[in-house]
Amino acid sequence: MTFREDGHAAVDWAADYLDRISGLPVLAQVAPGDLTAKLPACAPERAEPFANVLDDLDELIVPALTNWQHPRFFAYFAVTASEPGILAELLAATMQQVALNWRASPASTELELRVVDWVRQLLGLPDGWHGHIEDTASTGTMAALIAARHVTGRNVVVCSEHAHSSVEKAARMLGMELRKQPADGELRMRVPDDLDDVAVVVPTVGTTSFASVDPVRAIAERAHAAGAWVHVDAAYAGSSWILEEERWSQDGVELADSLVVNPHKWLLVPVDCSLLWTSRPDEFREAFSLIPEYLRTPEDAYALSEYGPALGRRFRSLKLWAVLRCYGAEGLRALHREHIRLARVFADWVEADPEWELAAPLRFSLVCFRRDGSDEENEAILERANRSGEIFLSHTRLDGRFVLRLAIGNARTTEADVRRAWEVLNR
Ligand SMILES: Cc1ncc(COP(=O)(O)O)c(C=O)c1O
């Protein structure tokens, strides 16, 4: 077999997988260790044809997949790897660009700067911000904390009790002290008072559990008055700013020192692709720039590796470029409008049924709800629904109470899928 033939077979496999995805169970129907037991303990001594790998996808891998591409995947924040993004991943791997600096990959460096700036414009973010791509929001937030510590010379991080665990993890990895602020009745961070020793405050637009929106403007004004950095985590909800009508949640974001938004969550880009902007690029770069002799080049080289932890950088901008071109801003806006509409439809069913209630205000495409009953009953409903393989939802807790979350973010999800989720939960 040649690369070309294997490649055609691989693309056929990918197309078939996507065609049959809605017939597969959403949640993997395997027990821990099932796959391990089927995998040889050692690597093969003799070379095998690539076709064997493809065969084993069906035999071994697919049964152990939780199918994130499934239209009835409603857990966590549902995502989509769109076809242009998938093909661009293949091409990026083919070109194997390791963008250490401009010379190592002019294409990756310049395309990244340009397409991240396209997204900045589409989301209505300020002119002049510097943006680049990190693998995940976890890395982006860690980078922002490093920059904040460098600039302020302080060591304290403040975020809401509902902030994503990546903020706490970054603080822990960096040996920074974390202070969690309580939230108000609408699950928004209370504006902190005393920030004089604080390096960075991290408000969230679209919290992981409830998609609540912290008061970024008030927080940023208070933080800046105290000399602290402001890093906004809009990993999920930031993409919705592509819609003018969702920009209410952007209020104050223009004051941020840094901002993270994940196209691998709600902009159809295959994981991983997380955008990190800063309004203070020079200071940000100062925190990270370290150029060893072997990377010095005659040209006035621009290196995106000077803006974050990684030296060798993947050609991630290719998939973002492909998605932006193949959907157009119009296509992405239509998708967001539809997802937000579907969440409203589901929330209306919940509100109209006396046996169910909304547990948090509806925001973006996330519905938080519970059945009138005990935590155990709610937990049992969720577990049975997920085990059925028909739908997959996740949960959170609010004031100790078990809450179900239905997150809409898959491009294949239709109203029929959302209705099916409602039927399964009621059944
Ligand atoms: C608000 C928020 N921030 C950060 C993250 C972490 O994202 P990543 O997996 O890209 O590190 C998540 C993940 O769901 C999130 O919801």
The ligand as an ORCA input file, in Angstrom:
! r2SCAN-3c Opt
* xyz 0 1
  C     -14.565     28.395     31.427
  C     -13.497     27.392     31.118
  N     -12.205     27.736     31.201
  C     -11.214     26.886     30.927
  C     -11.480     25.595     30.536
  C     -10.334     24.669     30.239
  O     -10.240     24.504     28.883
  P      -9.066     23.620     28.228
  O      -9.588     22.223     28.199
  O      -8.887     24.212     26.859
  O      -7.857     23.768     29.079
  C     -12.805     25.174     30.420
  C     -13.114     23.796     30.001
  O     -14.231     23.404     29.815
  C     -13.829     26.093     30.726
  O     -15.111     25.722     30.666
*
